[in-house]
Amino acid sequence: MNWIFTPIALPVLIASLIAIFVLVYTWQRRTMRGARPLLPLMTGVVIWLVGSTLEALAFDPTTRLFWSNFQFIGVVMAPTAWFMFSLMFTDRAAVLTRTTLGLLLIMPILTLILLWTSPWQQFFQVSKVLNTTGPNPYWDWVPGPGFWIHAAYSYLLTIAGFVILARSYRQSSRLHRRQISVMLVGAAVPWIANILFVVVRLGPFDYTPFAFLITGTAVAWGIFKVGLVEITPIIRRRVIDEMQDGMLVLDEHDRVLEANPAVLRMAQVTEDVIGQPVKQVTDRWPELHLRFHYLTSGQEEVSLAYDDGTTRHYQVSVSPLLDKNDHLTGRLVMVHEITRLKQIETSLMEAKDAAEAASRAKSTFLATMSHELRTPLAAIIGYSELIQERSEALGYEKIVPHLKQIGTAAQGLNFLIGNILDLSKIEAERMDMMVTEFVVPDLIEEVVNSVQPQIAKNSNVLELDLAPDLGLMQTDRTKLRQILLNLLGNATKFTYEGTVLLAIRPDCATDCILITVRDTGEGISDEMMGKIFQPFTQADSSITRVHGGSGLGLAISSRFCQMLGGTIEAESRLGEGTTFLVRLPVQLPLTQLIGSGNGRSEEAAQQ
Ligand code: ADP
């Protein structure tokens, strides 16, 4: 085989080398989405150009003819591959089933068979003679009907690919439009070149392979330079453009690479900000720029005031965009609007404040009212005792029992009002603490003396189990006394002919005292157990009539325990008895004072 240098060989050789470079480059990056569909197109271009180069360098006509025929593999491949690329690039790869692929390949294969087999060659090219008159030999040839069919098919595919891409152009963002227009221009080049060659017959050379090289290179640029195919335009439109949340992609210099319609709406800017510094997006809120300038990762809430006087709230999440070496190449900013959530939060807070204020007002009202009620009640109690004494002295024996009833009822009412007063003071946060130092056994003696009549009334036995070293305690004596009276009062109220135990021992490890009040009475049901510390709760409404009481004693006791820094627990078995366990710190700071009102008087607690 002899070789000869012709002037046309040089540009074709350069074009071949470029094509081979793009093909290898694409092959190396074939894992990137969009690179694979480009491979067949570039392979076609390489075959076409290498064939042209070798044809230009071949000396004898037989060798030239061989390379001319060889090129046709690329000639038939390029338009088909271009069409397939346009489908895959616009997310229509599903169309390319085995059947459609087979149909697409029928024409290229038939063309090659026609060209390569001598009886059919005539159908493709009527005559083909090498013209060697000039410096660049070329084929003087007359195309047959087969060629025109092949040409029509190739044009059709090239145009179809062009139209598919052009349509995706309309659906793409500004940034992608730039890339797609490069591809479209690239795609138009071979088409024009081929028309010039085949139809206009502008010179003897076929410039189409050069043109396809431009196409392939333009597409490769679109893919690799911009990474466009990471998200193809159609998917991008669907996912990002229709997202409710704003999305902003910034490069390492804080330039806007991508901004979806939502974020443009939020910032009230147009697509023109793409490619511009992010400052243009946050232009009217300079504080945002300061807040987010150095933030590469994290979440922040921002409130933006708009020109129409409204304020909107957003949750902004920033995450870093890293390259494969973990270098920061930009930032992804997601913006989620939380205005509605904020409004709900504010109204909930307002409602909570209002409810708390109303509750405090109610408690204040109750506290005042209870106080106002107790003054006339004191007069009723006092005068009924006085009239009782006088009546006995004057011999009006008949009315004495009635007067006693008035006295007892008034006392009960006074006790109930005392409890309501205590509870409302606690809830209005107006209950004072009076911390004093006192001798524990003295307090116990006092309490025992107070409950003794009730113990005897229900034929119970009171057992005391007091540690010998109880000594001094520093806490609110009145409140502790009231807790003990309530627990012992309940224990004996719900027990008949049983035992009530009061056990007190220090717990040195925690510097507390442990008070146990146990009875062998009727016990408390499991269902009731969960409610006994809530105000106005009684196991059975008939209890009020049988035992008296208001359902406030335990509620007050438990709140008192809390105020004294301790706890209260209950254990019970229905029909077997109940145990209350109180744990209180032995020593509270002397100046501890809660609320602003006065604590319940010693007398009231005794009643
Ligand atoms: P009350 O004024 O009704 O005694 P409390 O708040 O002191 O109110 O007690 C609430 C309810 O808890 C009582 O009505 C009773 O049903 C139950 N209870 C409290 N202590 C005992 C106990 N030692 N034995 C059985 N039931 C009890």
Residues whose N, C-alpha, C, O or C-beta is under 5 A from the ligand:
A	BS01	ADP	N490 A491 F494 G521 G523 I524 I532 T537 Q538 A539 D540 G548 G549 S550 G551 L552 G553 L554 A555 T578
